[in-house]
Amino acid sequence: MLFGLDGVEIGLIIVFLTLFAGIMTGFPVAFSIGGAGIISFAIIAALDSAGLLIHQAIDTSSAEYSALVAEGVARDAISVFRYPELPRIEEHLFPGGWEQAMDRNLSFIVNRMNERVIAGQSIETLLAVAMFVMMGITLERSRIAEDLLTTMARVFGPLPGGLAVSIVIVGAFLAASTGIVGATVVTMGLLALPTMLRNNYSPELATGVIAASGTLGQIIPPSIVIVLLGTLVGDLYATGQETRAQLVGCSDALTFLGEPAVLSVGTLFQAALLPGLFLAFLYGAYAFGFALVRPASAPPVQMGEMSGGEVVTRNEALLWYLFAPVALILAMVVGGMGGVVGNQTFTVSDYAEREAGPSLRTNVSDQCAAAMIDLHGQSTWDEAVAQTAAQAEAGDDGGAVELTEEQLVEARAAAAANIAPIGTGVAVVVTLLGLILIVARGISPSSSPTPLIIGGLGLVAALLVDVLFIAPTTSSGNTMLLLAIPIAAALYGCRAAMGRLSQNELLRVVFPPLVLIVAVLGSILGGITNPTPAAALGAAGAIMLAAYRKLKEEDGLSKIIIWASFAVVIMILAGVNFDLRITRADVPFQDWVAYIVAQIAYHFAFFGLLYGCYVLLRTSVLSPVVRETAKVTSMVFTILIGSQLLNLVLISFGGEHYIQQFLRAFDNEMVVFLLVMLILFILGFVLDFLEIIYIVIPIVGPVIYGGTLDPKWVTIMIAVNLQTSFLTPPFGFALFYLRGVAPKSVTTGHIYRGVLPFVGIQVLGLALLWLFPGIVTIVPDLLPN
């Protein structure tokens, strides 16, 4: 063996050295990865043909190997790491020759490209990347970051370390609205760094907080990292659990787990929300603590007065900004917990199950049964066995029986009796509009309260109408008619409220992008839709928002954009509350009306979008947005293609299988995961997150997703770890972005020293997520998936 190493080990070294050399040349990374795969394959093939690469494989024909198999050890679980005493045989790295390996690779690469890039199941989710990128770049070009930074600096500047805290808040806000790390870091570096330095802020703190806050877009949804990870780890989780089931003697993962092994991007967005906000809190806490310890390096700064309407007293501010909003939200939450607020939709089937099927399949081998008992517990297994036996004794195949007319009426009455008196939709609308009315009262207490009172009475009337007159069986058309007058009164009050809210500079700056964030994230986190339609909504909303700002600057026809936005809302309401399938045999009149209204709203909304595109094209905004979106998206897909080629090279000589066998040799899966996290952290010093996602994760994924660890928690831990790769010297991309726009007085040493505490905070955040995994899992457990 060459250098005393196994041929597979030498092949792995050649691949990774070639990859690092290609990246270090400065050649575009997207092409360096594919080139590294081709060059490394050629080197390995040449060495293997010369007889220099010898693989010490286990002799599967030996008596010792046969004895292990006879004892019930799965063949895939037998490796040189777990059973080093087994007899070995020497073989070439490519047993059939490099020509056969290359022929297989060419076939595999065509299939992989078809599955993962052109027409596979993940392509729909990958489309969200392009639209989220477009959403972020459009909002960045519309100067949202500039307005946010100015406004937040005026709010928090007078506090110790206030400018640094405002940077963290703006970074979190931009993460949820743009998610583009480069754009966020460059924008905040250009706008905030000179201001912080002029006000005697430490260069280390200023650069560190800007670089760290700019990377929050990697974890706070909608995050491109989460989208890319989600499209990858969903397959890895399913594959890993299938392998786990087969290793314990079960036929498939569904039998072993008792549920499908599924992991969606929407679920990962839910899981990433709290960790992202938690990291932002840690950044802000560090900045505030730094200011308390070294006040001269982070002094309070007066950035000028804000235009916030009339002056309110302390008691008025506490009442209308804190106590009243909290009371309204708590009332709705308590109502939901007490059964007063809930979903009013119910469905009663004409068929009823004769007997609930068993929770687990019990017709399995003894080895699989023992593994399932170990996983689910003896009591769950005994219950499933009892249910299976009862069904067999009754001759029941678990099918369904048709209900009689009397049984159907009783079932409907029983279902309707358990429905909450106030619907979730009405409660959400009342809460949102109520918050607008309450805050508007706090903005201008001296103004006439009459419009706000009328709006509040309209909301109360809407709740009473829902309780007294709207039943679960009430048609959508009648529901809309019953709620029309109360909602009209509420909207009348909200129209006056919006005029008062516009007097406050903070609300005027934050409210428009906040609405877009709520629309995009709310639809994903609430389980209403998947990330791709939400990304389309976000991209269209960003275009219309940017066009509205341009038209306001020009005193143009900005009302077209406003009415187009309302048309989108009307279209969604019609689609949610009415059955718009007009191809049915019998279409009620109200559904025809809703269909016509939805069509009119759709065409006007589309016209508003086209008009917004025209405005941005005329003002030279749309062209650079489209170019930047195409560049970023092309880079992502090119790296995806190149990484598939590199991974197939590893597979061709057994490198991927060799690494997985090494990791599976550890008995403690937490040790394996800790080892993988350490490797990812170290690779983050020299590799970008895209390379790590597409090169490293497919190799280690089947192992770390093939155990008992929660896949949501594993993925978010990886995402937070990948976020660190933007900050770690010497190749952290956020450091390069900031270095490119920093003044000459700020040295590279300042930037490196400034980010080190935030790298430590990242490690602390990972440790806390390790110790308290509920931070990751609580939101997905509470929200629908």
N, C-alpha and C positions, 0 to 999 in steps of 0.2 A: 504493500500500500504506500502511496506517495505521502511522504512526511509523517507516516504512521497514522494517517487519518483515513476514515472510510471515504469511499468515492463520493457518496451522497453529501457528506460533510464538505468535501472540497468543492463540489458543484454548487452548494449553497454559498460558500465563501466567494466563488467566482461571480455568481449572480449579483450578490449585494455589493461587492467591490466595483463591478462594472456599472451598477446603478448609481452608486455614489460618485464614481468618476464622471459619468455622463452629466450628473446634476452640477458637479463642481466646474465643468467646462463653461458654464454660463449659457449653453444651448437651451432653448425653450424646454421647460420641464415636460410639457405635454408630449414632445417628440423624443426627449431623452429616455423616457421610460420604455417606449416601444423599441427604440434603438438598442437600449441595454439588453432587452430580451433577445433580440436577434444576434447581437455580438456575443453575449454570454453563451447562447446555444451553440454558436460556431466554435467557441473555445472548448466547451465541454465535449462537443462531438469530436473535435480533433484529438483531444487528450484520451478520450475513450477509445477511439480507433487505434491509437498508438499503444493501447494496453496499459496506460498509466493510471486509470481510474477503475479501481476494483471495489465492488460492494460486497460486504460480508452479510449475506442474507441468511435467515434461519432455514435450516434444512427441513422442509415440510414432510419429507419422506422418512425421517428418523423416528425411532421408537419413542423417544422422549416427547416429541411433538404429538404423536398419536395418543400417548397416554394423557397429556393435558386435554386434548379434545375429548377423549373418552370420559374424563372427569367432569365435563360440562362447561369447560372454559371456551368462550366464543373465540373463533379464529381471529377476528379483528382485535381482540383484547390481548393477543399474544404478540409481544414485541421484544426486541433485543434489550430494551431498557428495563422491562419488567421481569424478563427471564433471560438474564445474560449467560446462564450456564448451558443453554440449548446448543446443540451442534450447529455449526455454520457451514455454508458453502460459498465459494467465491464465484461471482458472476460480473459481467460487464454492466456498466451503468445503463446502457441501452441493450438489453438482451437480444433484440431483433435487429440491432444496428441503428445508426442515427437516421438512415433514410426512412425506416419504418416510423421512427419517432416523429420525424418532421412531417411525414404524410398524415399521421394522426393529429398532429398539432394544427395543420392546415384545415383539416375537417372540423376539429374542435373550435377553432377560432371563428369559422363561418357560422357554426351553430350558436356559439356564445354571442356573437354580434347580433344574430337574428333574435335571440331570446332576450338580451339585456339592453340592446341599443335600438333595434329597428322595430320589432313587432312583438316583443315579449310582454308579459303581464306587468312588468315594472315600468314600461315606457310611459304609461299614462301618469304615473306618479312623478317620473322624471320631468314631464312637461311642466310640473309646478316649479321646477328650478328656474326655467326661463322666465316664467311670469313673475315669480318672487324677485328675481334679479331686476326685471323691468320695473316692477313696483318700487324697489329701493332706489334705483338710479333716477327714476322720475321724481320721486320725492326729494332726493338730494339736489337735483337740478332746480327744484321749485323753491329753494332757499328756506326750507322748513328748519334745517339745523341752525342756520344763522338766527332766525327769529327765536327759536327755543333757547339758544345759548344766551342771547341778550336778555330775554325775559327772566330766565332762571337765575342769571347772575344778579339781576336787580332784586329778586326775591331773597336769595340765600347769601348774597355778597356781604351784607353787614354782620353775618355770623362768623365766628372763628373757623377758618378753613372753608368759608362759604363758597368761594369760587370752585374749589376742588369738589365739594359736595354737589354743586350744580352741574359740574362736568359728569359726575356719576349718574345723576338723574337724567340728564339729556342723553347720555350714552345708552341707558336702559330704554328710554323712550324711542330713540332712533333704532335700537335693536329690534323693538317690536314693530316698527313701521318700515324700516329699510332692510336691516339685516346684512348690509354690505360693509364688511370690516374696513376695507381700504378707503371707501368713501367717507365713513364716519371718522376714522383717525385723521385723515387729511383735512377734512372740514374743521374738526375741533382743533387740530394743530394750527391751522391758518388763523382761525378766529379767536381762540381762547388762549393759546400759549403766549403770544405777545402781551396780552392784557395781564395775565398772571405774572409774567416776568416784570412788567412795569410796576406792578403793585407789590414787589419784593417777595414774591413766592419763591420757594426753593426750586431751582431747576429740576432737581431730582423728583420732588413731589409732583410738579407740574407735568413733566414728561411721563412719569409713571402712571398717574391717574388718567391722562389722556389715552395712552396706549392700552391700558387695562380696560377702561370703560368702552373703548372702541371695539374690543373683542367680545363684548356681551352679545353681539348679534350672532355669535356662533352657538349660543345655548338658548337664549330667550326666543320663543316662537314668534313669528314664523322663521325658522332657522334653516338655511340651506344645508348645513351639516346634518341636521336631524332628517331632512328629506332624503339626502343621499345615504345616510346610515340606514334609514327605514327601508329603502328599496333593497338594500343588501342584506340586512340582518333578519328580515322576515323569512327569506329563503334559508339563511344559515340556521335560524332557530328551528324551522321545520326539519331541516336535514339533520341537525344535531340531535333532536329528540327522536327521530326515526332510528338513528344509530344507537342512541341510548336504549331504546326499547328492544332493538335486536340483540344488543349485548347482554341484556338480562333475560333473553329467551322469549320475548313477546313478538308478535307478528308485525305490529305497527304502533306508532305513537298514540293514535286515538284509543286503541285498546289499553295501552299502559297508563296513559294520563287520564283517561275518562273524558277528555275534551280535546278539541282540535288545537294543534300547536300553531297558533296564529298570532302575529304581531304586526299591527298597522302603524302607519305614519301618524295618523290622528291620535292614537293612544300615546305615542312617543311625544307628541306635542303637549298633551295633557301632563305627562310625566315630567317634561322639561320646564314647565312654568314656574313652579316653586323653587327648584334649584337655581334657575336663572335669576329670579328676584332675590334669592338668598345671597348669591354671589355679589349682586349689586349692593345689597345691604352691608356686606363685609367690606367692600371697597369704600363705601361712604363712611362706615364706622372708623376705618383706618385713617381716612383723611381728617375726620373730626378729631380723632385721638392725637394725630400728629400735630394738629393745630394747638391742642391743649398743652402738649409737652413742649413744643417749640413754637410759641406764638409769633415770634419774629419772622419765622419762615413761612407762615400761612396767616397773615393778618386779616382782620375784617376789612372789607372794601365797600365803600358807598358808590354804587354804580348809577345813581340817578333815580328820580322818582318814577313810579309806574303810574300810568293812567288807569286808575281802578275805579272810576266813578266817584260817588260821594264817600266821605269818611264815615265809618261805622264805629260804634262803641265796642268795647271788649265784650260786654254781655250780649249785644246783638250778633257779633261775630260768632261767639260760642253757640248761641241758639240756632242761627240759620245755617252755619257752616259745619257744625258738629252734632249737636244734640238732635235736631229735627231730622237730618238725613239718616243718622244712625237709628233713630227710633223707627223711621219708615222701613228701612232695610230689615231691622230686627223683627218688626211686625210680620213682614212677608216670610222671613225665615221660620219664625215660630209657627205661622200659619201652615207652612209646608210640612213642618215636623208634626203638627197636630192633626193633619188630614184636612184642614180647611182649604188649603191651596194644593192643587194637584192636577194631573192629566185627566181631562174629562172625556177622552176618547176611549171607547171600549168596543171590542169585537166578540161576538158570540158565534161560534161555528155551529153549523147544522149537525156536526158530528162531535162525539165526545169519546175520549179515550176510555176503553174498558178498564184498564188498570195501568197505572204509571209503570213504565218500563224500568228495569233495574238500572242503578246509577253506573254500574260497571259491567263489562262483559266477563262472564265467569267460565265460559267454555274455552279455557286456555290451558297450557301445559303447567305442570307442577312448578317448574322453575319460574315461569312468568307469574303464576299465582303468588309465589313467595315474594317476588319483587313487588307486586302490586300491594300485597299486605303491608310490606315494609314502607311503601310510599303513602298509601291512603289510610292505613290503620286497620286493625283486626275488626273493629266494630263496623266500619263501612263495608268491608268485604263480606262479613256475615250477613249484613242487611241486603246486599246485592244478591248473595246466594239464596237467601230466603225469598226475595222477590221473584227470582228466576224459578225456584221450585214451586211457588204458589201459582205462577202463570202456567207452568207445565201441568200441574195437577188439575187446574180449571180448564185446560185445553185452550188457553187464551194465547193467541200469537202476538199480542200487543197491538192489535189493529184498532179500528175505530168503529163505533156503532152510531147509526143515524138517530137523532133525537126526534121524538114525536112533537106535534105542534104545541101540546100543553107543556112538555118539558122545555121547549125552546122559549116559550113565553116566560116560564119560571126562571130560566137561566138569564134571560135579558133583564128581568126585574131584579134579580139578585145582583147582577153586575152593575145595573144603574144605581142601586141602593148604596153601593160602596164607593161611588164616584164623589170626589171632593166638590163642594158647592161652588168654589171659585176656580176657574181654569188657570192653568199655568201661563198661557199666553196673555190673558187679561191681566194677571198679576204682574207680569214683566212689564207690560205697557204702562200700567198704573205706576209702577215703581220708577221707571225711567222718566216719565212725564212729571211725576211728583217731585223728583229730585230737581228737575229744571225749574219748577215753580218755587221750590223752597230756596234754592241758591239765588234765584233772581230776586226774591224778597230781601235776602241779605245784601245783595249788591246795592240796592237803592231802597232803604227802609222808608224814606220820606215820600216816595212816589205813591200814587193812589193804589191801594191794594185790591181795588174792585176787580180788574181783569184776572188777577191771580186767584182771588176768591172764587170767581166764576169757573176758572179752570179746575180748582180744587174740588168744587161741588160737582163738576162734570165727572171727575175721577171717582168720587164717592158714589155718584149715581151709576157709573159703569159697574162698580162692584155689586151694588144692590140689584141691578138688572140681571147680572150674571147669577146671583143667588136665587132671586125670586122667579125669573121668567125664562132663563135659559137652561134647558135640560140637556142631558147627554144625547137625547134623540132629536134635539132641535136642529133643523137643517142649517147649512152654512149661510144661505141667503137670509133666513129669518134672524139668525144671530147677528149678521151685519146690520140689518134694519133696526133691531132692538138696541144695538150699541151705537147707532149713528148719531143720535142727538147728544148723549153723554160725551162721546169722543169729540164731537164737534165743539162742544163747550170747553172741553179740556184743551183742544188745539187752539181755540181762541185765546185762552189764558197763556198758553205756551208761546203764541206769536208775540204777545206783549213781553213775555219773559225773555225771549231771545233778543229783543231790542235792548233790554237792560243788561243782559249778559254781555252783549257786544261792547258795552262801555268799559268792561274790565279787560285790560291788555293781556293778562295771563290766560283768561278763558278764551279770548279772541284768537290767541296763538295756538293754544293746546286743543281746543274743541274740534276743529276740522280733522286733523290727523287722528285724534282720539276716536272719532266716529268710524273712521276707516279701519283702525285697529280692532275696535269692538266688532265691526261687521265681519272682518276676516277671521280673527281668532275665535270670536263667539260662535261662528258657524262650524268651526273645526272642533273646538273644545266641547261645545254642546252636543256634538254628534249629529248635527244637522246634515253636514255634507263632508266629503273628503277633501284633502288639501288642494287637489287640482282645480275644482270649480272655485274654491275659496281664493286660490291664487289668481284666477282669472278675474274674479270680482275685485281683488286688491289692485291688480294692474290697471283695470278700467277705472276704478275709483281714484287711483293716483294720477292718471291722465286728466280726469275731470277736475280734480283738486288743483293740479298745476295750471290747467287752463283757466280755472276760476280766478286764481291769484294773478295771472297775466292780464285777464280782462279787467280786474279791479284796478290794476296799475294803469291801464289805458282808459278807464271809464267806459269800457265796452259793454256788450250785451251779456253780462255775467248771469242774468236771471235765467238764461237758457240752460246753463249748467245746473242751477238750483232746481228748476222744474224737471230736468232730466233725472236728477237724483231722486226726486219724489216719484217719478215714473217707475224707477227701479223698485222702490218700496211698494208701490201699488201693484206692480207685476208680481212681486214675491207674495204679497198678501193674497192676491187672487189665486195664485198657484197653490198656496198652503190651505186655503179655506174652501176651495171649490174643486170639483172634478172636471178638469179641462179636456178630457178625452172626448172629443165630439164625434168620434167614429163609432160610438156606442149605438145600439139599436134605439134606445130611448134616452134622449138628453133633456133634462128638465129645463124650463125657461130660465131659471136663475143661473144655471151653468152656462147657457148660451150667452147671457148678459156678461157673466164673469169672463168668458172666453173673449168676447169682443173687447171688453175693457182691458184685459191682459194684452191682447194684440196691439191695441192703440198705445198702451204704456210701453210695450216692448219696442215698437217702432220709434216712438219719441225718445226713449232712452238710447236707442242705437243712433238716432240722429244727434243726440247730445254728445255721445261719445265721438262720432265722426267730426262734429263741430269742434270738440276739444282737441282732437288730433290736428285739425286744420289750424287752430290757434297756435298750438305748440310748433307746428311746422312753419308757420308764418313768422314766429318769433325765434326761430333757429334753436329750438329746444328738442324737438322730436328727433331730428336727424342724429345728433350725438347720443341721445338715449338709445335709439335703435342700434347704433354702431357698438356702443359699450355693452349692451345686452347680448348682441351677437358674439362679441369677443369673449365675454365671460362664459357664456353658454357653450361656445365652441371649445374653449379650453377645458371645461368640465367633461364634455363628451369625448374629446381627444384623449384626455388622461384616462377616461374609462376604457377606451379601446386599447390604448397602450398597456394599461395595467392588466387587462385580460390576457394580452400576449405574454407579458412577463410571468403571470401566474401559470399559464399553460406550459411555459418552459420549466417551471418548478415541478409541475405535475408530471412532465414527460420523463424525468429521471428519478421520480419518487421523492423529491425534496419536501413537498407539501405533506405527504403521508409520513415522512420521517419526523418532521417537526410535531405533527399531531400525536404520533406515538410517544414522543418524548414528553409532551405535556400530559398525556393520559397516564403516564407511568406514575405520576404523583397520586397518592391516595386521597389527599385533601384538596377539594376543588377550590377552596378559598386561597390556598397557596398558589395554585395554578393561575387564578385570576389576578392575584397580587403580582406574580411574576410577569404576566402579560401587561398589566398596568405599568409596571416599572420599565418594561421594554418600550412601550408606547411613549412614556415620558422621555426616555433617553432619545428615541428616534425623533421626537419633537424638536430637539436641538438642531437637527440637520434636514428634516423632511417637512414638507407642507402637509396640512391635514388631508388634502385630496390624495396624495400618494399613500399616506398611512391607511386611509379608508379603503382604497381600492387594491393595495398590494398586501398589507399586513393583515387586515381584518378577515379577508377570505381564507387566510391560512389558519389563523388561530380560532376563527369563529365557530367551526363545528365542534370544537372542544369546550370553549367557555359557554356556548349556548346549548351544549348537550348535557348539562347537569341539572341540579336542582335550583340554581340561582334564578331569581326573577329576571326575565329577559328585559323588562323595562328598566330595571335598576342597572343591569349590566350595560345597556346601551347609553343611558344618561351618564354613568361613570366614565365611559369611553369618550363621550362628547365633551365633558368637562375637561378630561385629560387632553383631548385634542385642542381645546381652546388654549391650553397652556403653550402649545407649539407656536402660537402667534407671538408669545412674549419671551420665550427662552432665547438668550443669546447663543451663538452669534447670528443665527439665520431667522430669527423671529420676524415674520413679515410686517407686523405692526411697528416694529422698531425701524425697519427700512422706510415704511410709509412716513413715519414721524420724522426721521432723519432728513427726508427729502424736502420737508416744508419748515423745519425748525430754523430759527435765526442762527447766525454764525456764532453767537455767544454761547449757544447750547452745543456741547460737545457730545461725541458718541459715548464717552465715559459717563456723562450725566444721564443719558438715556438708559444705559445698561444698569447703572446703580439705582436709577429710579424704578425700574421694573422689577428688580429683585424682591422687594417686599411684596409686590403683588403676585409674583410667582409663588412666594411663600403662602400668601392668602389662598391661591388656587389649591396648593397642597393641603392647607387646612380645610378648605371647603370639601375636597375629596375625602379627607379623614372623617369629617362630620357626616357626609353622605354615607360613608362606610358604616359608621357607628349608628346612624339613625336613618335607615333606608325608607322609613315612613315619609320622609320629606319628598321622596320621589313617587311613592306609590299612592299617597293619600288622594291626590286629585283624580287619577284614573279610576280609583275605587268609588269615588263619589259621583263622577260624571258618566254619562252613557258613552259607550264605545261603538 
